[in-house]
Amino acid sequence: MDFMNNISKGEVGEREHAQFVRFSKGKFDGRAALSLQRGDKIKLGGSFEYANDFCFLTSQLGEVKFSGIIMSKEDLGFPGKKKAGLFVADVAGLDTSKIKEIKERVYCMLLDGEGEGISLKMKQKLPKPGKSGELKIDDKFCILETDLKYWNQIKAFFNLPETKKAKIHHSIIVESIVLPQGEKDPEKLRLNSKRKGKIQKKITIDKVEKVETFDFEA
């Protein structure tokens, strides 16, 4: 499943934690946005928070070749450079097996992918906060278009209902920041501290909206 559904079930690992490194205390609306349209094809859009999940999902659908930017806390063996505590690599021609191999070790994957009946397009730079610390929400940062035969896999991955049109976004309320004990290095403190609070999930299915709220620590 995608990282938000994992967090709602209390299943928090490195890829879930990585989503919250940027957050200070406060309320952040309109995050982790998804949009679905299902007609002759499936078109799924997502904000930048879903970049890794779109790559993970695409690697599960079929044989796909990926290219773009990979960021990681550790050196994964790709040519690149280190920036702001992360290894940054520009890659090309990665197959699905390589994505599956590194998926638990990456911080962020900004990758395009092409396969039979599968097209993944993604912007190549993470958005920067505005002056107020807020972001202009872009649910087309990632675009996945596929044949209809992949619907059941996509539906299960994002825990979607049987629908032709849906929109989902989240409000993240960070109430406290849990620092790693004994750590002094500022960069490691930033990358390894946990955020704790509540998440409100707003779902619109066929023009009917509902809100779910759950606690989180990641």
C-alpha positions as CSV (number, residue, x, y, z in Angstrom):
1,M,0.0,0.0,0.0
2,D,0.9,3.7,-0.3
3,F,2.7,5.4,2.6
4,M,-0.4,7.2,4.0
5,N,-2.4,4.0,4.2
6,N,0.6,2.3,6.0
7,I,0.8,5.2,8.5
8,S,-3.0,5.0,9.2
9,K,-2.4,1.3,10.2
10,G,0.6,2.1,12.3
11,E,3.0,0.5,9.8
12,V,5.9,3.0,9.8
13,G,9.3,2.3,8.2
14,E,12.0,4.4,6.6
15,R,10.0,5.4,3.5
16,E,7.1,6.6,5.7
17,H,9.5,8.5,8.0
18,A,11.2,10.2,5.0
19,Q,7.9,12.0,4.1
20,F,8.0,14.0,7.4
21,V,11.6,15.2,7.4
22,R,10.6,18.6,6.0
23,F,7.9,19.3,8.6
24,S,8.2,21.6,11.6
25,K,5.4,21.9,14.2
26,G,2.1,23.2,12.8
27,K,-0.8,22.4,10.5
28,F,-0.1,21.7,6.8
29,D,-3.2,21.5,4.5
30,G,-3.6,19.9,1.1
31,R,-0.7,17.5,1.4
32,A,-0.3,14.0,-0.2
33,A,-2.9,14.8,-2.9
34,L,-4.2,12.2,-5.3
35,S,-6.5,12.5,-8.3
36,L,-8.0,9.6,-10.3
37,Q,-9.8,9.5,-13.6
38,R,-10.8,6.1,-15.1
39,G,-12.2,6.0,-18.6
40,D,-10.6,4.3,-21.7
41,K,-7.4,4.4,-19.7
42,I,-6.4,5.1,-16.0
43,K,-4.9,8.4,-15.2
44,L,-3.6,8.9,-11.7
45,G,-2.0,12.1,-10.5
46,G,-0.2,12.7,-7.3
47,S,1.7,15.5,-5.4
48,F,5.4,15.2,-4.8
49,E,4.9,13.2,-1.6
50,Y,3.8,10.2,-3.7
51,A,6.9,10.1,-6.0
52,N,8.3,7.0,-4.3
53,D,5.0,5.3,-4.2
54,F,4.3,5.9,-7.9
55,C,7.7,4.4,-8.7
56,F,7.1,1.4,-6.4
57,L,3.7,0.8,-7.9
58,T,4.9,1.1,-11.5
59,S,7.6,-1.4,-10.9
60,Q,5.0,-3.9,-9.8
61,L,2.8,-3.5,-12.9
62,G,5.2,-4.9,-15.5
63,E,8.5,-4.5,-17.2
64,V,9.4,-0.8,-17.1
65,K,12.6,1.2,-17.8
66,F,13.2,4.1,-15.5
67,S,15.3,7.2,-15.7
68,G,15.7,10.4,-13.6
69,I,16.9,11.4,-10.2
70,I,17.5,9.2,-7.1
71,M,18.3,10.7,-3.7
72,S,19.4,8.5,-0.8
73,K,21.0,8.7,2.7
74,E,23.6,6.1,1.7
75,D,25.7,5.6,-1.3
76,L,23.8,3.2,-3.6
77,G,26.6,2.9,-6.1
78,F,25.2,5.3,-8.7
79,P,27.5,8.0,-10.1
80,G,26.5,11.3,-8.5
81,K,27.3,13.8,-5.7
82,K,26.5,14.5,-2.1
83,K,24.2,17.4,-1.3
84,A,22.6,18.5,2.0
85,G,23.4,15.1,3.6
86,L,22.0,13.1,0.7
87,F,23.5,11.2,-2.3
88,V,22.0,12.5,-5.5
89,A,22.4,10.5,-8.7
90,D,21.1,11.0,-12.3
91,V,20.2,7.5,-13.6
92,A,19.0,5.9,-16.8
93,G,17.8,2.5,-18.0
94,L,16.9,1.1,-14.6
95,D,14.7,-2.0,-14.8
96,T,12.0,-3.0,-12.4
97,S,14.2,-5.4,-10.5
98,K,16.6,-2.6,-9.6
99,I,13.8,-0.4,-8.3
100,K,12.6,-3.3,-6.1
101,E,16.1,-3.8,-4.8
102,I,16.7,-0.2,-3.7
103,K,13.1,0.8,-2.8
104,E,13.7,0.5,1.0
105,R,17.0,2.4,0.9
106,V,16.1,5.5,-1.1
107,Y,15.0,8.9,0.2
108,C,13.3,10.1,-3.0
109,M,13.0,8.8,-6.5
110,L,12.0,11.3,-9.2
111,L,11.7,9.0,-12.2
112,D,10.0,8.6,-15.5
113,G,9.1,5.1,-16.7
114,E,7.9,3.5,-19.9
115,G,6.5,0.0,-20.4
116,E,3.8,-1.8,-22.3
117,G,0.5,0.1,-21.5
118,I,2.4,2.0,-18.7
119,S,3.7,5.6,-18.7
120,L,5.0,7.4,-15.7
121,K,6.0,11.1,-15.8
122,M,7.4,13.1,-13.0
123,K,8.9,16.5,-12.3
124,Q,12.6,16.4,-11.6
125,K,12.9,18.9,-8.8
126,L,11.2,18.8,-5.4
127,P,9.1,22.0,-4.7
128,K,10.4,24.6,-2.3
129,P,8.2,26.2,0.4
130,G,7.0,29.7,-0.2
131,K,7.6,32.7,2.1
132,S,4.9,31.5,4.5
133,G,6.3,28.0,4.6
134,E,3.4,26.7,2.6
135,L,3.5,24.9,-0.8
136,K,1.3,25.4,-3.8
137,I,-0.2,21.9,-4.0
138,D,0.4,20.2,-7.3
139,D,-1.4,16.9,-7.8
140,K,0.1,16.5,-11.2
141,F,3.7,16.4,-10.0
142,C,3.5,12.6,-10.7
143,I,1.3,11.3,-13.6
144,L,0.8,7.6,-14.1
145,E,-1.2,6.5,-17.2
146,T,-2.0,2.9,-17.7
147,D,-4.3,0.4,-19.6
148,L,-7.4,-0.6,-17.7
149,K,-6.1,-4.1,-17.1
150,Y,-4.0,-2.6,-14.2
151,W,-6.9,-1.2,-12.3
152,N,-7.1,-3.9,-9.6
153,Q,-3.4,-3.4,-8.8
154,I,-3.7,0.3,-8.6
155,K,-6.9,0.2,-6.6
156,A,-5.4,-2.2,-4.1
157,F,-2.1,-0.2,-3.7
158,F,-3.9,3.1,-2.9
159,N,-6.9,1.4,-1.1
160,L,-9.3,3.1,-3.6
161,P,-13.0,2.2,-3.9
162,E,-14.6,1.0,-7.2
163,T,-15.0,4.4,-8.9
164,K,-14.2,6.3,-12.0
165,K,-13.3,9.6,-10.4
166,A,-11.7,10.4,-7.0
167,K,-9.7,13.0,-5.2
168,I,-7.8,12.6,-1.9
169,H,-5.7,15.0,0.1
170,H,-4.5,15.2,3.7
171,S,-4.0,17.8,6.4
172,I,-0.9,17.0,8.5
173,I,-0.9,18.4,12.1
174,V,2.5,18.1,13.7
175,E,2.1,18.5,17.5
176,S,5.6,17.5,18.6
177,I,9.0,16.5,17.3
178,V,10.8,13.6,18.9
179,L,14.6,13.9,18.8
180,P,16.9,10.9,18.6
181,Q,18.5,10.4,22.0
182,G,22.2,11.3,22.3
183,E,22.5,12.7,18.8
184,K,24.5,15.9,18.4
185,D,25.0,16.3,14.7
186,P,22.5,18.9,13.3
187,E,22.1,17.2,10.0
188,K,21.4,13.8,11.5
189,L,19.0,15.4,14.0
190,R,17.1,16.9,11.0
191,L,17.0,13.6,9.1
192,N,16.2,11.3,12.0
193,S,13.8,13.2,14.2
194,K,10.3,11.9,14.3
195,R,7.1,13.9,13.9
196,K,4.0,13.1,16.0
197,G,0.5,14.3,15.7
198,K,-2.7,13.8,13.7
199,I,-3.6,13.4,10.0
200,Q,-7.0,14.3,8.5
201,K,-7.7,12.5,5.2
202,K,-10.3,14.1,3.0
203,I,-11.8,11.8,0.3
204,T,-14.2,12.9,-2.5
205,I,-15.8,10.0,-4.4
206,D,-18.4,10.8,-7.0
207,K,-18.9,14.3,-5.4
208,V,-19.4,12.8,-1.9
209,E,-16.8,14.0,0.6
210,K,-15.9,12.3,3.8
211,V,-13.1,12.9,6.4
212,E,-11.1,10.4,8.4
213,T,-8.7,11.3,11.2
214,F,-5.9,9.2,12.7
215,D,-2.8,9.7,14.9
216,F,0.7,9.2,13.6
217,E,4.3,9.1,14.6
218,A,6.9,8.9,11.8
